[in-house]
Amino acid sequence: MNAEAEIGRHYASGRLLEAILAALAASGKQGAKLTPEELAPLDEFHLGGLEATQAIAEGLELHPGLRLLDVGCGIGGPARYFAAAHGCQVHGLDLTEEFVSVARRLTEMTGLTERVEFHQASALKPPFFAASFDRAVMIHVGMNVSDKAGVFRAVRALLKPQGRFAIFDLVRTGNGALRYPAPWAGGEATSFVAAADAYREALAAAGFRLEQETDRTASGVAFLRRAMAARAAAAAPPPLGLHLLMGKRTPAMLQNVLTMLEEGALSAIEFVALAA
Ligand SMILES: C[S@@+](CC[C@H](N)C(=O)[O-])C[C@H]1O[C@@H](n2cnc3c(N)ncnc32)[C@H](O)[C@@H]1O
């Protein structure tokens, strides 16, 4: 099996929509029109959750009417937030078919279908016209991508000149061990964590000028510690949460990320680059 097929298998369960509908019913939210904030514990699949997405929105300098590409959009939490809070027209792209179909359903349930669309494809072969986007974002996807320069070239081709591209990823620092399972991979075969230098070089090679680089490790660690303490204090996890996406290995995955951040094996870095 090639890496992309294996990555799709890592994320898909075949039962995600069913599990989400049951969790919505258990939290008394079935049938109601939902807001991106209500779904955030479930659909913001990255360190820092909605807070991190809000910080990314600032770096992207969003405003109504902009066309924004979300590369590796997952089940669409950030995409719906950018549309609802900033009035953007968002196109989400993801490898995992099940995530794309759940993303569409949640977008109907939030009443955002006129502003947000989803497409199933690899980030290396995005199905869009050249120079058709004002902004692009890629959140916690690079850890699954070996050819980062290839993805950045594809994104560069889709952006208009001076278009902004924000990336938020976990990058390799120090010599501490990488621990699996991690939220993005069960083992080394589908994990392509790289150093910040590799991102800088790949961005430059793809025709981007790095404008800003922000270390979000400290706020990410604080966020994860709070989330894990809340889980430990409760008898059971709240119905809507990332455990619906990560499954039974959720506690081990979260603990491994926390340990890697605390030991300095990983840092959480946000890059903002301009299409030169
Ligand atoms: C950790 S999730 C993050 C989802 C979303 N960006 C978020 O922050 O909520 C990583 C996502 O990247 C997608 N992905 C991984 N490799 C990809 C690729 N080569 N092309 C498109 N999507 C990819 C996975 O299917 C998964 O949905």
The ligand as a MOL file (V3000), in Angstrom:
LIG
                    3D

  0  0  0     0  0            999 V3000
M  V30 BEGIN CTAB
M  V30 COUNTS 27 29 0 0 0
M  V30 BEGIN ATOM
M  V30 1 C -4.5220 15.9530 11.8110 0
M  V30 2 S -5.6700 16.1110 10.5100 0 CHG=1
M  V30 3 C -5.9200 17.8810 10.4600 0
M  V30 4 C -7.2410 18.2750 9.8420 0
M  V30 5 C -7.5460 19.7470 9.7790 0
M  V30 6 N -6.5150 20.4810 9.0580 0
M  V30 7 C -7.7400 20.3300 11.1530 0
M  V30 8 O -6.8310 21.0180 11.6210 0
M  V30 9 O -8.8010 20.1150 11.7570 0 CHG=-1
M  V30 10 C -4.6780 15.8340 9.0490 0
M  V30 11 C -5.4970 15.7600 7.7790 0
M  V30 12 O -4.6180 15.8160 6.6670 0
M  V30 13 C -5.1460 14.9820 5.6660 0
M  V30 14 N -4.0370 14.6410 4.7520 0
M  V30 15 C -2.8950 13.9860 5.0460 0
M  V30 16 N -2.1030 13.8890 3.9560 0
M  V30 17 C -2.7600 14.5020 2.9440 0
M  V30 18 C -2.4730 14.7320 1.5670 0
M  V30 19 N -1.3270 14.3090 0.9990 0
M  V30 20 N -3.3850 15.3940 0.8260 0
M  V30 21 C -4.5500 15.8360 1.3780 0
M  V30 22 N -4.8820 15.6420 2.6750 0
M  V30 23 C -3.9960 14.9890 3.4540 0
M  V30 24 C -5.7120 13.7910 6.4190 0
M  V30 25 O -6.6450 13.0680 5.6600 0
M  V30 26 C -6.3240 14.5000 7.6360 0
M  V30 27 O -7.6500 14.8570 7.3910 0
M  V30 END ATOM
M  V30 BEGIN BOND
M  V30 1 1 1 2
M  V30 2 1 2 3
M  V30 3 1 2 10
M  V30 4 1 3 4
M  V30 5 1 4 5
M  V30 6 1 5 6
M  V30 7 1 5 7
M  V30 8 2 7 8
M  V30 9 1 7 9
M  V30 10 1 10 11
M  V30 11 1 11 12
M  V30 12 1 11 26
M  V30 13 1 12 13
M  V30 14 1 13 14
M  V30 15 1 13 24
M  V30 16 1 14 15
M  V30 17 1 14 23
M  V30 18 2 15 16
M  V30 19 1 16 17
M  V30 20 1 17 18
M  V30 21 2 17 23
M  V30 22 1 18 19
M  V30 23 2 18 20
M  V30 24 1 20 21
M  V30 25 2 21 22
M  V30 26 1 22 23
M  V30 27 1 24 25
M  V30 28 1 24 26
M  V30 29 1 26 27
M  V30 END BOND
M  V30 END CTAB
M  END
